[in-house]
Amino acid sequence: NAVATFARAADGHLTAAGMFPTGGTGGTLGSQGALVLGENGRRLFAVNAGSNDISVLEIRPQGLKLLSKTASGGADPASVAVHGNLLYVLNAGSPNITGFTIGSNGTLAPLAGSTRPLSAGAQTPREVAFSPDGKWLVVTEQGSNKIDTYAVASTGLVSGPTTSNSSGAGPYGFAFDKRNHLIVSEAAAVAASSYTIMPNGVLSTISASVVATGQAAPCWLVISENGRFAYTANAGSNTLTGYSI
């Protein structure tokens, strides 16, 4: 289990720059957010699905250095979310989410009382992430067609989940736009939907299942830095789809 690094030239060309072990054991990952950059750009957080732990790596000019490795608090960690000095991991095999505080030296300390279940009967959860303002934590459940939201307190503890039905089948990857709208890819519906998180945590649909005609399995989703476009990676058709926000 390792992280591959690349040097990027001014024209965008990539050159392999090294492989850096995470110190854990790899596994089959069907998720978004298995490798996340910290907010200060100095650290990487990686899940080790085979050894049920999380690695923290420091980004240095010469490459990456492993700082710590911590048990994830569950089985088959698939995705991590970071906001400030707070980290939550999605343990897909448990299934639950568990919180940690991030120390100044890169170590993770379990946050007592932070472990929360997913929805009843949750199947194949795919991603956990914070809203940009840090007030909400969101999890997609591809197999059960649910999206879970958790309210984040000032202590870092979360309450919930509040579970909403996905607009279309197979909610997978997601991201937030500049106005805290949630944009979600739907692998089975071959579409993407957008939502507002209401004050009670329930999702209110804005655009329901905008279909990517002729494509297949849009799993991963990102939003451009200017917040104007969303892109899905379509694993089943080897294509990318762009959406205007």
Residue pairs with C-beta under 8 A, 6 or more apart in sequence:
1 21
1 22
1 23
1 24
1 25
1 26
1 46
1 48
1 50
2 19
2 20
2 21
2 22
3 19
3 20
3 22
3 35
3 44
3 46
3 57
3 64
4 16
4 18
4 19
5 16
5 17
5 18
5 19
5 20
5 63
5 64
6 14
6 15
6 16
6 17
7 14
7 15
7 17
8 14
9 15
17 63
18 63
18 64
20 57
20 63
20 64
20 65
20 66
21 66
22 46
22 48
22 55
22 57
22 66
22 69
23 48
23 55
23 66
23 69
24 46
24 48
24 50
24 51
24 53
24 55
24 69
25 48
25 49
25 50
25 51
26 48
26 49
26 50
27 48
27 49
27 50
27 76
28 49
29 47
29 49
29 78
30 78
30 124
30 126
30 219
31 78
31 79
31 90
31 92
31 126
31 127
32 79
32 126
32 127
32 172
32 173
32 174
32 219
32 220
32 221
33 78
33 79
33 80
33 81
33 90
33 127
33 128
33 129
34 46
34 47
34 49
34 78
34 79
34 80
35 44
35 45
35 46
35 47
36 44
36 45
36 46
36 80
36 81
36 82
37 43
37 44
37 45
38 44
38 45
38 82
38 102
39 82
39 83
39 84
41 59
42 58
42 59
43 56
43 57
43 58
43 59
43 67
43 102
43 106
44 56
44 57
44 59
44 64
45 54
45 55
45 56
45 57
45 80
45 82
45 87
46 54
46 55
46 57
46 80
47 54
47 55
47 72
47 77
47 78
47 79
47 80
47 89
48 54
48 55
48 69
48 77
49 76
49 77
49 78
52 71
52 72
52 74
52 75
52 76
52 77
52 91
53 69
53 70
53 71
53 72
53 77
54 69
54 70
54 72
54 77
54 80
54 87
54 89
54 100
54 108
55 66
55 68
55 69
56 66
56 67
56 68
56 69
56 70
56 102
56 106
56 107
56 108
57 64
57 65
57 66
57 67
58 64
58 65
58 67
58 106
67 105
67 106
67 107
68 105
68 106
68 107
68 108
70 100
70 107
70 108
70 110
72 89
72 91
72 98
73 89
73 91
73 96
73 98
73 110
73 115
74 89
74 91
74 93
74 94
74 95
74 96
74 98
74 115
75 91
75 92
75 93
75 94
76 91
76 92
76 93
76 94
77 89
77 90
77 91
77 92
78 90
78 91
78 92
78 125
78 126
78 127
79 89
79 90
79 92
79 125
79 126
79 127
79 128
79 129
80 87
80 88
80 89
80 90
80 128
81 87
81 88
81 89
81 90
81 128
81 129
81 130
81 137
82 102
82 130
83 130
83 134
83 152
84 134
85 101
85 102
85 103
86 99
86 100
86 101
86 102
86 111
86 134
86 152
86 156
87 99
87 100
87 101
87 102
87 108
88 97
88 98
88 99
88 100
88 114
88 128
88 130
88 137
88 158
89 97
89 98
89 100
89 128
90 97
90 125
90 127
90 128
90 139
91 97
91 98
92 124
92 125
92 126
95 117
95 118
95 122
95 125
96 115
96 116
96 117
96 118
97 114
97 115
97 116
97 118
97 128
97 137
97 139
97 150
97 158
98 110
98 111
98 114
98 115
99 110
99 111
99 114
99 115
99 156
99 157
99 158
100 108
100 109
100 110
100 111
100 114
101 108
101 109
101 111
101 156
102 108
103 109
111 156
111 157
113 157
114 156
114 157
114 158
116 150
116 158
116 159
116 160
116 161
117 161
118 125
118 139
118 141
118 146
118 148
118 161
119 141
119 144
119 146
119 148
119 161
119 163
121 144
122 141
122 143
122 144
122 146
122 148
123 141
123 142
123 143
123 144
124 141
124 142
124 143
124 144
125 139
125 140
125 141
125 142
126 140
126 141
126 142
126 171
126 172
126 173
126 219
127 138
127 139
127 140
127 172
127 173
127 174
128 137
128 138
128 139
129 137
129 138
129 174
129 175
129 176
130 136
130 137
130 138
130 152
131 137
131 138
131 176
131 180
131 182
131 197
132 176
132 178
132 180
133 180
134 152
135 151
135 152
136 149
136 150
136 151
136 152
136 197
136 201
137 149
137 150
137 152
137 158
138 147
138 148
138 149
138 150
138 174
138 182
138 197
139 147
139 148
139 150
139 161
140 146
140 147
140 148
140 166
140 171
140 172
140 173
140 174
140 184
141 147
141 148
141 171
142 170
142 171
142 172
142 187
142 188
145 165
145 166
145 169
145 170
145 171
146 163
146 164
146 165
146 166
146 171
147 163
147 164
147 165
147 166
147 171
147 182
147 184
147 195
147 203
148 160
148 161
148 162
148 163
149 160
149 161
149 162
149 163
149 164
149 197
149 201
149 202
149 203
150 158
150 159
150 160
150 161
150 162
150 201
151 158
151 159
151 160
151 162
151 201
152 158
153 159
160 201
161 201
162 200
162 201
162 202
164 195
164 202
164 203
166 184
166 186
166 193
167 184
167 186
167 189
167 193
167 195
167 205
167 208
167 209
168 186
168 188
168 189
168 191
168 193
168 208
168 209
169 186
169 187
169 188
169 189
170 186
170 187
170 188
170 189
171 184
171 185
171 186
171 187
171 193
172 184
172 185
172 186
172 187
172 218
172 219
172 220
172 221
173 184
173 185
173 219
173 220
173 221
173 232
174 182
174 183
174 184
174 185
174 221
175 183
175 221
175 222
175 223
175 230
176 182
176 183
176 223
177 183
177 194
177 223
177 227
177 230
177 245
178 227
179 227
180 196
180 197
181 194
181 195
181 196
181 206
181 245
182 194
182 195
182 196
182 197
182 203
183 192
183 193
183 194
183 221
183 223
183 230
183 243
183 245
184 192
184 193
184 194
184 195
184 221
185 191
185 192
185 218
185 219
185 220
185 221
185 232
186 192
186 193
186 209
186 218
187 217
187 218
187 219
187 235
189 209
189 211
190 211
190 212
190 215
190 216
190 217
190 218
190 234
191 209
191 210
191 211
191 212
191 218
192 207
192 209
192 210
192 212
192 218
192 221
192 230
192 232
192 241
192 243
193 205
193 206
193 207
193 208
193 209
193 210
194 205
194 206
194 207
194 245
195 203
195 204
195 205
195 206
196 203
196 204
196 206
197 203
197 204
198 204
210 243
212 218
212 232
212 234
212 241
214 237
215 234
215 236
215 237
215 239
215 241
216 234
216 235
216 236
216 237
217 234
217 235
217 236
217 237
218 232
218 233
218 234
218 235
218 241
219 232
219 233
219 234
219 235
220 232
220 233
221 230
221 231
221 232
221 233
222 230
222 231
223 229
223 230
223 231
223 245
224 230
224 231
227 245
228 244
228 245
229 242
229 243
229 244
229 245
230 242
230 243
230 245
231 240
231 241
231 242
231 243
232 240
232 241
232 243
233 240
234 240
234 241
